[in-house]
């Protein structure tokens, strides 16, 4: 073998190595692209609600009961003595502050305009010909958010034209 044949073999081997490296890099980019697509698909089908622990679920139940207590106090207030009403309001306010400290928010949709995009569970629909737009007649159970994420949808009665 002469020098020119050895150089030719070296050039071919280097070309094969370069081609192999380029193929491996392309394959690596393809794997990254596949991983990215898989991650995007996984995120697009993630549940829109948080998975919550039993303790957090208890906190959500407490928030709903505090809301119910507030509604009942509003109805009963005219029949209570001033000192009784004040004591119950103070207790209720303490419970609300506890929920606020834990970043739990309760939303009552009663009397708000309704649109299809609202994240609510409609329990019933009633008709009212005098309306121009659908309105939430009554909230049976409020929506509850934790740290800004919806944990439980509101349950409402809808009034529509």
C-alpha positions in Angstrom: 0.0 0.0 0.0 1.3 3.4 -0.9 0.8 6.7 0.8 -2.0 7.8 -1.4 -4.0 4.7 -0.7 -3.5 5.1 3.1 -4.6 8.7 2.9 -7.7 7.7 0.9 -8.5 5.0 3.6 -8.0 7.6 6.4 -10.3 10.1 4.5 -13.0 7.4 4.1 -12.8 6.4 7.7 -13.0 10.1 8.9 -15.9 10.7 6.5 -17.7 7.6 8.0 -17.0 8.9 11.6 -18.3 12.4 10.7 -21.4 10.9 9.0 -22.0 8.7 12.1 -21.7 11.7 14.5 -24.1 13.7 12.3 -26.6 10.9 12.3 -26.3 10.5 16.1 -26.8 14.3 16.5 -29.9 14.2 14.3 -31.2 11.2 16.2 -30.6 13.0 19.5 -32.5 16.1 18.2 -35.3 13.8 17.2 -35.5 12.2 20.6 -35.6 15.7 22.2 -38.4 16.7 19.9 -40.3 13.5 20.7 -39.9 14.2 24.4 -41.1 17.8 24.0 -44.2 16.7 22.2 -44.9 14.0 24.8 -44.6 16.6 27.5 -46.9 19.0 25.7 -49.5 16.3 25.2 -49.2 15.3 28.8 -49.7 18.9 30.0 -52.7 19.4 27.6 -54.6 16.4 29.1 -53.7 17.1 32.7 -56.7 17.3 35.0 -57.9 20.9 35.5 -58.4 20.2 39.2 -55.8 19.6 41.8 -55.3 16.2 43.3 -55.9 17.0 47.0 -55.1 15.3 50.2 -57.8 14.2 52.7 -56.7 17.1 54.9 -57.1 19.6 52.1 -60.4 18.1 51.2 -61.5 18.6 54.9 -60.4 22.3 54.6 -62.6 22.6 51.4 -65.5 21.1 53.2 -65.0 23.5 56.1 -65.0 26.4 53.7 -68.3 25.3 52.3 -69.8 24.9 55.8 -68.5 28.4 56.8 -70.3 29.8 53.7 -73.5 28.0 54.7 -73.2 29.3 58.2 -72.9 32.8 56.8 -76.0 32.4 54.7 -78.0 31.0 57.7 -76.8 33.8 59.9 -78.0 36.4 57.4 -81.5 34.8 57.4 -81.6 34.4 61.2 -80.1 37.8 62.2 -83.4 39.7 62.5 -84.6 37.1 65.1 -81.5 37.2 67.2 -80.6 39.6 70.0 -77.8 42.0 69.2 -75.3 40.4 71.5 -76.1 36.9 70.1 -75.8 38.1 66.5 -72.5 39.9 67.3 -71.1 36.7 68.9 -72.0 34.5 66.0 -70.7 37.1 63.5 -67.4 37.2 65.4 -67.1 33.4 65.3 -67.9 33.3 61.7 -65.3 36.0 60.9 -62.6 34.0 62.8 -63.4 31.0 60.6 -63.2 33.2 57.5 -59.8 34.5 58.6 -58.6 31.0 59.2 -59.5 30.1 55.6 -57.9 33.3 54.3 -54.6 32.4 56.1 -54.7 29.0 54.3 -55.4 30.7 50.9 -58.9 29.2 50.6 -61.4 31.3 48.7 -65.1 30.7 48.4 -67.1 32.2 45.4 -70.9 32.6 45.5 -72.3 33.2 42.0 -75.8 34.1 43.0 -77.3 37.0 40.8 -74.3 37.0 38.5 -74.7 36.9 34.7 -74.1 33.4 33.3 -72.0 32.5 30.3 -71.1 29.1 28.8 -67.4 29.4 29.8 -68.1 29.5 33.5 -66.7 26.6 35.4 -69.9 25.6 37.2 -72.1 22.6 37.6 -75.7 23.6 36.7 -78.1 21.6 38.8 -81.3 22.9 37.2 -82.5 25.5 34.7 -85.6 27.6 35.2 -87.2 29.8 32.7 -88.0 33.6 33.1 -89.3 35.3 29.9 -88.5 38.7 31.4 -84.8 38.1 31.3 -82.5 39.1 28.4 -79.6 37.1 29.5 -79.1 34.0 31.7 -78.5 34.7 35.4 -77.5 32.5 38.2 -80.6 32.4 40.4 -79.1 30.5 43.4 -75.8 29.0 44.5 -76.4 25.7 46.2 -72.7 25.2 46.9 -69.9 27.7 46.2 -66.8 27.3 44.2 -63.7 26.7 46.3 -60.2 27.7 45.2 -57.0 26.8 47.0 -53.9 29.0 46.2 -55.8 30.2 43.1 -56.6 26.7 41.7 -60.2 25.6 41.4 -60.7 22.7 43.8 -64.5 22.3 43.7 -67.0 23.7 41.2 -69.9 25.7 42.3 -73.4 24.0 42.1 -76.0 26.5 40.9 -79.6 26.9 39.7 -79.7 28.9 36.4 -82.4 31.3 35.3 -82.6 31.8 31.6 -84.9 33.6 29.1 
